[in-house]
Each structure stands twice: as structure tokens, then as C-alpha cells.
């Protein structure tokens, strides 16, 4: 059903030929039952439709393991959000672990070590960018923000990872954590070239 190719571990491209409806959902934050009820209300076709999530499957809600189980469904894909990133980085970074716990991640640290590692390994496979090729347009999906005005350059920068340069945020960091587009309603953020639409 799903024709997905990886041009880089951080970038997935999805071709939607012979696919039913495509839906996009925002942060689930451990609300599996609510999601399933909404899909039922939409008459979501689990054999032909596709649901794309903008990340943050986990934390704050009570059905975190159920939300993670969505990753095994052929009708579901997601980008990585900052909550998945906190989960991944918290194993090596005490500040990140503390921030994760303060922002709904305490459930994770109550799991057995083997379970935590399985979750981390699975979340680390998630892309930061999903590009959907529709019949007449291309749609990009990221969790947080794009600070580069060219989609192609943004994807190239994502592939460099989370580099640290004084005064400069990587595209990787902005895709997970950026809020400039929401906070600064300036013309600076209006147009991103080489993509028809992004979510």
C-alpha cells in the first residue's frame, strides 16, 4: 500500500499513487483512544487511507505505549517531534532527561530498561521530514519550524544533523524545537520555495 522511500534517514518521501484519502494529525501526546474514535468518526479506511502525524506521539497522555504501537501499522507514519527527541537524548543527557520528565515523560522512566531501549531504538528511526508527492503538488511535513526559505536547502541542512555553531540553529533543531514562525508573524517567514505547501 504505502510507497515510501528514504533519501536519507531523516527524510522520507511518500508517493501517493493508488492510495485513498490522506489525513494529517497533530501531536497525539498519548491519546490513542481519542485518535481511534476520531478515525472512526471519519470512516477512516485502514486498508487504503494514510494517516501522517506531525510528531509528539508520546507524553502528557496515558496511552503512550499504544501510540508507539501505531508505528507498526501500515496506514500510519510520523515525523519525529521534540518529545521523541527528548526520549532519545535523555539516555545520555541528564538535562534532557530532566526536561523530558518535567514535560510529561515520567511514564517512560518507569518502564523496564529493555522496554526503554526498544522504544528509543524505534523512535530513533523516525524521520524529521516527510515529503508527500501528490498528483498535482508536493507537501512537506515537519514537527516544528522551517527557518530556511528553500525546501531543498532545508532538507540538505537537516541531513547534516544537529550541528552546534554559535548564534546559528541547525535545520535539525528548528524542525524539532523551532517556534519562530508562530512567534514572529513577519514577512521573513512567509514563503518557502521548492515546496507547494508544508504542514
Residue pairs with C-beta under 8 A, 6 or more apart in sequence:
1 19
1 47
1 48
1 74
1 75
2 14
2 19
2 50
2 74
2 75
2 77
3 14
3 15
3 16
3 17
4 12
4 13
4 14
4 15
4 77
5 12
5 13
5 15
6 12
6 13
6 127
7 13
7 155
8 155
8 158
8 159
9 125
9 127
10 127
10 128
10 129
10 158
10 159
10 161
10 172
11 127
11 128
11 129
11 130
11 131
11 155
11 158
11 159
12 77
12 127
12 129
12 130
12 131
13 130
13 131
13 132
13 133
14 50
14 52
14 77
14 130
14 131
14 132
14 133
15 133
16 22
16 50
16 132
16 133
16 134
16 135
19 48
19 49
19 50
20 45
20 48
20 49
20 50
21 44
21 45
21 48
21 49
21 50
22 49
22 50
22 52
22 132
22 134
23 42
23 44
23 49
23 50
23 51
23 52
24 51
24 52
24 53
24 54
24 141
24 199
25 35
25 38
25 51
25 52
25 53
25 54
26 53
26 54
26 56
27 53
27 54
27 55
27 56
27 57
27 81
27 83
28 35
28 53
28 56
28 57
28 58
28 61
28 67
29 56
29 57
29 58
29 59
29 60
29 61
29 83
29 104
30 57
30 58
30 59
30 60
30 61
30 62
30 63
30 64
30 66
30 67
30 104
30 107
31 61
31 63
31 67
32 61
32 63
32 66
32 67
32 70
33 63
33 66
35 67
39 51
44 51
44 75
46 73
46 75
47 75
49 75
50 75
50 76
50 77
51 75
51 76
51 77
52 77
52 78
52 130
52 132
52 141
53 70
53 76
53 77
53 78
53 79
54 78
54 79
54 81
54 141
54 142
54 143
54 199
55 78
55 79
55 80
55 81
55 82
55 83
55 84
55 126
55 143
55 176
56 81
56 82
56 83
56 84
56 143
57 64
57 67
57 68
57 70
57 71
57 78
57 81
57 83
57 84
58 64
58 67
58 68
58 83
58 84
58 87
58 104
58 105
58 107
58 108
59 83
59 86
59 100
59 103
59 104
59 105
59 107
59 108
60 103
60 104
61 67
61 104
62 107
64 107
64 108
68 119
68 122
68 123
70 76
70 78
71 78
71 122
71 126
77 130
78 126
78 130
79 126
79 127
79 128
79 129
79 130
79 141
79 142
79 143
79 175
80 123
80 126
80 127
80 128
80 143
80 176
81 143
81 144
81 176
82 143
82 144
82 176
82 177
83 100
83 103
83 104
83 105
84 123
84 126
85 176
86 96
86 97
86 99
86 100
86 103
86 105
87 100
87 105
87 108
87 119
87 120
87 123
88 120
88 123
88 124
89 96
90 96
90 97
90 100
90 105
90 108
91 97
91 116
91 120
97 109
100 108
101 109
108 116
108 119
109 116
111 119
128 142
128 143
128 158
128 172
128 175
128 176
129 140
129 141
129 142
129 154
129 155
129 158
129 175
130 140
130 141
131 138
131 139
131 140
131 141
131 155
131 195
132 138
132 139
132 140
132 141
137 196
137 197
138 195
138 196
138 197
139 195
139 196
139 197
139 198
139 199
140 146
140 151
140 192
140 195
140 197
140 198
140 199
141 198
141 199
142 175
142 198
142 199
143 175
143 176
144 174
144 175
144 176
144 177
144 178
144 179
145 174
145 175
145 177
145 178
145 179
145 180
145 181
145 182
146 154
146 171
146 174
146 175
146 178
146 181
146 192
146 198
147 169
147 171
147 174
147 178
147 180
148 154
148 157
148 171
148 192
149 191
149 192
149 193
150 192
150 193
150 194
151 192
151 193
151 194
151 195
151 198
152 194
154 171
154 192
157 170
157 171
157 172
158 171
158 172
158 175
160 170
160 171
160 172
161 170
161 172
162 170
162 172
162 173
163 170
163 172
164 170
169 178
174 180
180 189
181 189
192 198
